[in-house]
């Protein structure tokens, strides 16, 4: 079995919320200044997938709220209805 050829980081590489977990293509890696380790445990990588999905949904919801705020008329002063 030959060793994989190293590849340059691609735009598809993304660190997960400041953690050492980085998704490159379809694989999760744990990255530190000492090196990188491929995450192979299916339960662990499944949890990383779930967390990444939830984080993306939260980011989308915040973006939509910001768009709504930007598109809405000026807010009413506090305490008035």
N, C-alpha and C positions, 0 to 999 in steps of 0.2 A: 504494500500500500504506500503510495507516494504522499508526501506532505503537501498540503494545499499551497498554492501560489499566493503570496501576500498581495493584497489589493489596496489601492488608495481609498481613503474614505470617500464615500459618495454622499450626495445630498440626502439619500435615504437613511443615513445614519443619524440617530437622534438619541441624546441622553434623556433618560426618564426622570423628569422633575428633580434635577440636581442630584440624583442618586448615582451610584457607580454602574447602574444597569444601562446599557446602550443597545439599541436594536439596529443591526446592520443587515439589510436585506430581510431575510426571514429568520434570523437567529439573534438570540439575546447573548450579550457579552457582559461580563463584569470587568470594569476597567479601572485601573489605578495607576499611579506613577511607577509602580513596580512591574506592571505588565497587564495583560488581558487574559481572561479565562472564559472559554465558551461555556455557557449555562446549558446543561443537557437534561436536567431533571424535569420531566414533563409536568409535574405538579407545580414546581417553582416557576417554570416558564409560562404555564397557564395562568398563574396568579399575576405575573408581570403583564401578560396580555390583557387580563381583566382590568388591572389598574390603569394601563395605558388607554384602554377604551373609555373608562370612566373619566380619566383626566381630559381626554379629547372632547368628550361630551360636555364636561364642565367648561372647558375653554370656549366651545361653541355657544353655550348658553350665555356666558359672560359677553361674548362678542355681539350676540343678538340683543342683549339688554343695552349695551353701549350704543348700538345702532338705533334702537328705539329711543333712547335718551337724546341722541343727536338729532333725530327726525321729529321729535315731539316739540310742541310749543314751550315757551318758558315756564318753569315750574311756578306753582302758586307759593306765596310766602308761607312759612311754617305756621301751622295753627289755623289757617283759613281753609274752608271747604266750599 
